[in-house]
Amino acid sequence: MMNRRRAALTSTAALALAAGLPLSVLAQQKKIVLGFSQIGAESEWRTANTESIKQAAKDAGIELKFSDAQQKQENQIKAIRSFIAQKVDVIAFSPVVESGWGTVLREAKAAKIPVILTDRAVNEKDDSLWVTFMGSDFLEEGRKAGRWLVDNVKGGEVNIVELQGTVGSAPAIDRKKGFEEVIKGKPQYKIVRSQTGDFTRAKGKEVMQAFLKADPKKINVLYAHNDDMAIGAIQAIEEAGLKPGQDIKIVSIDAVKGAFEAMMAGKLNVSVECSPLLGPQLMKAVQDVVAGKTVPKRIVTEETVFPMESAAKEFPKRKY
Ligand code: AHR
């Protein structure tokens, strides 16, 4: 895949040598160009992810062409096509939804531009369309949320409302599945309502208001697929005159600073970690791919769980 770039480098190197320039000077001049299509800025997590990628590109001396898709798949496809037209060295992107990527990925492959998936997976059978996929195990995150619930909320019926992430996105699909896997066969745990809040605070609040209107007394637990929706829902719960974290236990995912603040205030019970700090790992993979090295097909981020009791101690160490 890297033949085109290597050939270009070799001929440029020959020219540079003929002109009496040392190769070290040449190496400094020829920057790797990375086209990155980001989903948007829907959450605190996403903002931290964007910062991590921009900073890591700077640190690695990689030229970053960054495009914000504003949560629209069509914009991501446009951005990828534009990266292909610009003949970037590597394309990376975080796919907003799982399906519908085959055509554009085949176009990148035909142009011999390697593609790296970050954060979210695609639902395509042909895995030769990308070099590696780096990011969290969303299924396991859902399981961790479920395990915390069954270990900590016991006795009687437990009615759960669920705020799902963006419809069709890998984290929404897998976090739901992982959570349901754990509560399956335990009839006291019931998901009584489940709706998308699109990973945003505003939508999380709006949907929680609707849940509360429908069943104010019936909700024991909120399971939110991310912290932003949980934080939005906390406002709705307080406005309804209830105590988040007590009257309604709250389980969410990401472990962003906002969630730690809510945990320290006793309003959120647990946050399952999902790290957005993928920048350094991504730049390393980009450099390896350009250098023709083999990179693992799947790079999984190591993560843990933060219950509210650990929040005050952990908060000063948090980087996002
Ligand atoms: O894909 C990761 C998810 O996307 C994060 O959990 C969420 O906050 C974000 O918007």
Boltz pocket constraint, residues with backbone or C-beta under 6 A from the ligand:
constraints:
  - pocket:
      binder: B
      contacts: [[A, 42], [A, 43], [A, 44], [A, 45], [A, 46], [A, 119], [A, 120], [A, 171], [A, 199], [A, 225], [A, 226], [A, 227], [A, 228], [A, 253], [A, 254], [A, 274]]
      max_distance: 6.0
